[in-house]
Structure formats: structure tokens, C-alpha cells
Amino acid sequence: MNRAPLKRSRILHMALMGTSDPSGEAEASKEKPFLLRALQIALVVSLYWATSISMVFLNKYLLDSPSLQLDTPIFVTFYQCLVTTVLCKSLSTLATLCPGTMDFPSLRLDLRVARSVLPLSVVFIGMITFNNLCLKYVGVAFYNVGRSLTTVFNVLLSYLLLKQTTSFYALLTCGVIIGGFWLGVDQEGAEGTLSWTGTLFGVLASLCVSLNAIYTKKVLPAVDGSIWRLTFYNNVNACVLFLPLLLLLGELQALYNFSQLGSAHFWGMMTLGGLFGFAIGYVTGLQIKFTSPLTHNVSGTAKACAQTVLAVLYYEETKSFLWWTSNMMVLGGSSAYTWVRGWEMKKIQEEPSPKEEEKSSMGV
């Protein structure tokens, strides 16, 4: 069956709202026993949770550990991009040498494609850099609240770029998220742990996440719709663009003077961080494949809640009732937005088209 090409406005709308193409969802899949499918979903969700939470705690260690005392956040991000690039190329080579062993696209660096992906790469660099800078300056427990405005930026950009209005209920959930964000900032300040620098980086990271979704949809055709090819080109471009930043910010000099530069433990942790960065893209796609984009959002919200609790316990922190309330507002608002968007999309799909209504009225 031939599928009609999507309009650019439709593609941007799907990117901003986190929904998939309804025509693609209509494709039938092979039925599996309920217990087997439930077990697969449980394993995939657990893998996503473990990978994501481990990556956050490990990055916090690399970025702000008193034992390391390494103040090179750009280099940490650069090295993780380098590891991802090497892994992508290695898996591509292995798939070529041993066909049938794994399903991985062939990767060959094409400068024309790299230039086409460059606008997305700039946003991608902003997203991962601001994420790491936010994590460097704020605690893991506040990290989720500090980066909680992604949904709000999705709604804002959908109006500014697509002139798409948002329902009252969806706007109401965004209001809850914003209220939770400001309450969280207020409570961090009351406890004397607020970092305005880290909070600003969190807001910028949220904006870049929304922009990344838009540009990903626009750039995918340049890499034949392959997420792995896009990952490869994104990280290659990022590695090149990070080099002048390392020189300008003096991080190469700081790294040269780093006392643990020759430590196997340090490079092991750095490489492990890169592996987690590569793996999170895979397990995210896996979770969406076995569930749905909306369920993935719900799982991400629940994971953020578990991550916050673990951070408070691990770092032996004591938080006030209002601080916990801010987290619940952010998580509750995000979950409510996901539910409202899912309900609205389902309602749209179930409504008969004007042509069908015309036929039924004519008795055809």
C-alpha cells in the first residue's frame, strides 16, 4: 500500500506533540501471547530505567565529583560523542563483515549529508551540553525539575511555528508544570542549594530538546530515515564543532594539568559514560517499539520520580514537604499532558471524516 507523503506542517506537529503517524500505527502486527508480550515490555522498560538512571548518576560523578575535581564539562561531552561515533562505525563494520549477525546500516561519511545534518547537530550540541552543564551545577534530585519545561516549550513552539492552538486542558497541565518548576526553584533557594546558573542551563536544555525534535523530523530524509545514520552524523559533527570550544574555554589545558589523566579508572568511567550515552538511544527506541510514544513518555515520567527518590536517598538529603510537592506537580503535570494528548489524538482518529459523513447522509 502506498502512503501519501506527509506535509511539513504535519511532520513538525508530530515532532512537537510526540505523536506518531496514525497510518503507520494501523499496520497489523503478529499476535503474541499476553504473558510473553508483558514480559518483553517489563524487560524493555526495566532496561530503559536502568540505563537512563545509571547514566545520570555516572555523569554527575564525572562532572562534579570531589574525588575527581575535573572542571571540563565540554570535554566530557565531547568524549561521549567520540565513543558513540566509534561504536556506530564499529557496529556498521561488523554488520558488513558478518551479514545476518545484526541489523545495522552501513555508514560512510558523506560531507554533503554532514552539511545537511549540521543545523540539527548545532541544536544537538546545545541539548547535550546544556544537559550536562545543568547536571554539573544542580543536584540529581533537582535535575528533573530543572529540565521540566520541555513540554511547555513544545506547546509554545507548536503555536509559534505551526500556529497550532492547544486545548484548555493541555494548557492547564502546562500551568501545573510551570507552577511546579517555580515552586521547586523557590524551595531550592530556601534550602540554600539553588544554582541559578544550573537552572538557566536546565531551561536552555529544555528548549533544545524541543528544537531537536523538530529538526530531527526535518533532517531524517537526508539520512534515508535511519536513526542510526542520523546518530552517526550528529556525533561526527559534534566532535568537530567541540574542538574549537575546547581550545577557547581552556579545557585542554585543564585536562593536561589533571592529576588523574593517566588513571585507568578515570578513562574507564569516561568510556562507560559514552557507552551509556550510546545505549540510551537504543533502549529509548526499543521502549517505543514495544509500547508506544505515549507510554514511553509515561515511563519516562515514572523513571524521573524513581530517580529523584534514589538521589535523595543516595546523597542522604532532607527535603521539605513543599519541595516534594514541586516534584509531584511537575511529574503529575507531565503525566496529565501525556494523557490529554493521547485522549485528543484518539478522539481525532475516531471521528469520521467529512467525506464519510457525506456518504452516510446520502445513504451510500
N, C-alpha and C positions, 0 to 999 in steps of 0.2 A: 504494500500500500504506500503510495506517495504521500508525503506530508507536506503541507503548504509551508513555505518559508515564513519564519516569524518576523514581524516588523521590529524595527529597532526599539520603538517605544515599548513594545510588548516584552522584548528581551530585558530592557532596563527595569521594567516593572517587576519582572520575575526576580531579577537580581536584588532589587531593593526590598521586596516583600518576603524573600526567602521561600518562594513557591516554585514548583516545577511545572513543566509544560503539561497540562491536563491530557493532551492527546498521547503523550508518552506514557502516562500512568495507566492509560486504558489498555495497554498491551498486556495480554494474558501471560501469566507465569505458571510454571508447573506446580501443581499442588503437592505439598509436603505434609507429612504427619504433624499434628499440632505440637506434640512433645518435642519432636526434632527441631521444628522451627523455633519454639520457645527457648530451647537450649542454645540454639545458634544465636538468637538475639541476646540472651543473657551473657553469653561468652563475648560477643562483639561489644556490647555496652560496657562490660567489665574491662575489656581491653582498652577501650577508649578512655574510661575513667582513670585507669592505672597509668596509661601513657601521659595523659594530659596533666594529672596532678603531679606525677614524678617530674615532668619537665619543668613545671613552675617552681617546685622546691629546689631542683638542681640549678636552675637559672638564678634563683635567689642566692644560692651558695656562691656561684661563680661571680655574680655582680656585686655582692655586698657582704662577703664573709670576712669577719675579723681575723680569721686564721690565714686567709689568702692576702688580704689587703691589696687587691688588684683593682685599680680605678681605670679600667679600659673597656667600657660597655660597648663601644663601637667595634673593637677588635673581637670581643666575644661573639657579637652578632655576625661579623664578617666570617669568623672561623666556622660557625654553624652553617652559614650559606655555602662555604667551601666544602664542608663534609657532605652536605646534601647534593652538591654538584658532582662530587666524586662518586657517591653512591648511585646516583641516577645513571651516570656513564658506565659504571661497573656492571650494573644490572642489565643495561642495554647490551653491552658486550657479551655478557653471559647468555642472554636470551638469543643472541645471534649465533654464538658458537655452539650452544646446546638447544636447538629448537625443540619446542614441546615441553621443556622443563618448567618454563614460566611464561606468563603473558606480560611482556613489557615491550613498549615500542622502541624501534631503532632511533637513536639520537645522533644527529650530525649537526655540528654548529654551522648555521647559515646566517651570515651577517644581515641579510635583508630581513629575515624573520626576527633576529635580535633587535633590529631597529623598530620593527612593528610592535614588539612587545615592550619597548622602552618606556612608554608612558605608564603602563601598568607596573613596570619594575620600580619606577620612582615612587609610586604610591605604596608598593610592596615594601620598599626600603623604609619608608616612613612608618608603616604599620609595625614591622618587627622591631625597628629601632625604638620607637616611642613605647611599645610594649615593654621592652627590656629596660628602658630608662624609667618608666613608671615603677616597674618591679624593683629597680635599684633603690629608689627613694621612698617607697612606701612598703609597709609590711604585707606579707602574703595574705593576712586576714582582711586587709582593706583593699587588696588588689582588685577583687571583683567589683566592689562599689566604685573604685576609681575609674574603672573602664566600663561602667554600666550604661553609658549614653549612646551606645551603638544603635539601639532600637529607635531612639529619639532622632538621631541623625538620618536613619533610614526613612522615617516619616517626613522629615524636613526636606531631604533631597528628592524624595518622590514628588513633592509639591513644586520645588524649585526647578527641577529638570524635566519632569513629565506633566506638571500641572495636575497631578492626581490628588484628589481630595481624600481625606481619611475619615472614617466613620467616627461618630461621637464616642463610642465605646473604646475604640482603639486609641483615640486621643486621651481618653480618661486613664487608660493603663499607662500611657506615656507620662501623664501627670504624676501618677504614683511613683514611677521610676525616678523622675526628676526630684520629687519630694524626698524619696529615699536617699538619693545622691547628696542633696544638700544637708539632710539630717546626719548622714554619715560623715560629711566634711565637718559639720558643727561638733559632732561628738569626738572625732579625732582631735579637733582643736581643743576641746575641753579636757581631754586626757593628755594633752601636750605632745602628741605623736603625729600631728598633722604636718605634712610636707606639701606646701603649695606648688613647689616645683614638680613633685611626683604627681600631684593631682592634675596639673596642667598637661603633663605628658600623657596621663590617662585619658583626658578629654581628646587630645590630638590623636591618640591611638584609636579611640572610638570612631572619630571622623574618618581616619584612614581605612578602618575595617569596612565602613560603608562604601567609601570610594573604591576600595579593592573589589567589592562585589560587582560594582557597575563596570569597571574596566575589564574584569575577568570575562564577563559575558561578551563584551565588545571585541576582545582580543582572541578569544578561543578559536574563531575561524582561521586565524593566521597560523595556528599550530594543528590544523585539521581536527579541532575539537578534543585533542588529547590533553588531559590534565597533567600527565607526567611530562610531556614535552613542554608545557607551559611552566611547570615547576623547574625544569632544567634551565630554560632560557631566563626565567625570573632570577634564579640564583646565580647564573653566569653573569648577567648584567649587574646584579647586586655586588658580586665580588669585585668587578671592575670599578663600579662607582664608589665603593667603600674605600678604595686605596687612597685617593686624594684626601678623603676625610680623615683617615688615619694619620696622614702627614700633617694636615692643617691643625688638627687637635692635639698633636704631640703624643699620640698614644703609642707610636712605635718607640719613641724614646723612653716612655714609661715602661713599656714591655721589656726593653733592653736592660733597664735597671731593676727589673722584677727579680726578687731573690729566689723564687721557685721556678724560674724559667726552664731549668733542666730537670725538673721533677716529673717522674713518670706518672705520679698520682695526679698532678695538675693537668697534664695533657690527656690522661685517661678520662678525667671528669669533663674536660672540654670536648673530647670526641664523643663521649656519651651524650652530652648535651646536643651535639649535632645529630646523633642517631635518633634521639627523641624528637628533634625538630623535623627530621625526615619522616619518622614513623607517624607523627600526629596527622600528617596529610593523608596517609594511607588509611589509618583507622577511622578518621572522620568520614572518608568516602565509603568505607566498609559499613559504618553505622548507618549512613544514609541509605545505602543499598539494601540492607537487611530490615530497615524500618521505614522511615520517610523523612523528608526535610523537617517537617513539623515535630515529629518525635525526636529527631536529633536535637532540635532547639530545646525541647523539654528536658532531654537527658543532659544537655549542657548546663541548663539552669540547676538541675539537681546536683550535678557534679560540682558546680560552683559553691553550693551550700555545704556539701561534704568537705570541700577544700578549705572553706572558711573555718569550719569546726576543727578540722585537723590542724590548721595553722595555729589557732588559739591554744589547742592542747599541746602541740609540739613546742611552741615558744613560751608556754606557761604564762599566757597573758590573761588579764582580768578585764572583761568588758562590761559596760553598763547596760541596763535594760534598753535604753534608747539607742545605743549602738547596735544591739541585736535587732531592734525594731527597724533601723535603717536598712539592714541587710535583708530582712524579711520583706520590706517594701520593694526593694529592688528586685529580688527574686520573684516575689509574688506578682509584681507588675509585668516582668518579663514573661512569666508563665501565662498570665492573663492575656497579654498581647498575642502570644502564640496561639492560644485557644481561640481568641476572637478572630484572628486572621484565618485560621483553619475553618472556623464556622462560616465566615463570609465567603471563602472560596468554595466550600461545599455547597452553600446556598446558590452561588452563581452557576455552578456546574449543573445543579438540579433544576434550575429554571429553564423552561422550554424557550427555544429561540423564536424570534418573531415569525420566521417562515413556518415553523412547526405550528405555531398558534394560528396562523392564517389558514394552513391546510386543515387543521382540526375544525375551525369555524366554518369551512366550506364543505366539511363532510368528506374530504378526500382520504 
